[in-house]
């Protein structure tokens, strides 16, 4: 099933192989849109026999207040302690707050930092700078990477590769 972003945002759960270049590439994954309940995620993970949970699917990680952050924190903490591998896909604007969470250090947690670069093909003569929040605040320095060198075929996932997922029907069990 090929879905566009609007349709994906209306679906709470779907299953497919992880196709992006993470430690879980090729593994059957339960993709979760938005903040869902722990019992539902565990039930659908067991029902679909996945070992990987991908949170924040379809750009749906958007905590708006302290209560939202606490809900996400509890969910991720409990999923990790259940033995599942968890990816959280989040916008780079949340990186500083996420770096403070205890689960960021867990071996079964994958931090997928999303950096939106529209019209990236026009930016090939650019440098990506991995910086700090201010000079010397939390990092030992900065790292710079040529964008064209980062955009190698081995790291690329074409939009047409996002297929084969199937919706997990939500029930009232």
Secondary structure as UniProt FT lines:
FT   HELIX           5..10
FT   STRAND          13..17
FT   TURN            23..26
FT   STRAND          28..32
FT   HELIX           38..48
FT   STRAND          52..55
FT   HELIX           57..59
FT   HELIX           66..81
FT   TURN            82..83
FT   STRAND          85..91
FT   HELIX           92..94
FT   HELIX           95..98
FT   TURN            99..100
FT   HELIX           102..105
FT   TURN            107..108
FT   STRAND          109..114
FT   TURN            118..119
FT   HELIX           120..123
FT   TURN            124..125
FT   STRAND          127..130
FT   TURN            135..136
FT   STRAND          143..146
FT   HELIX           147..150
FT   HELIX           153..155
FT   HELIX           159..161
FT   STRAND          166..167
//
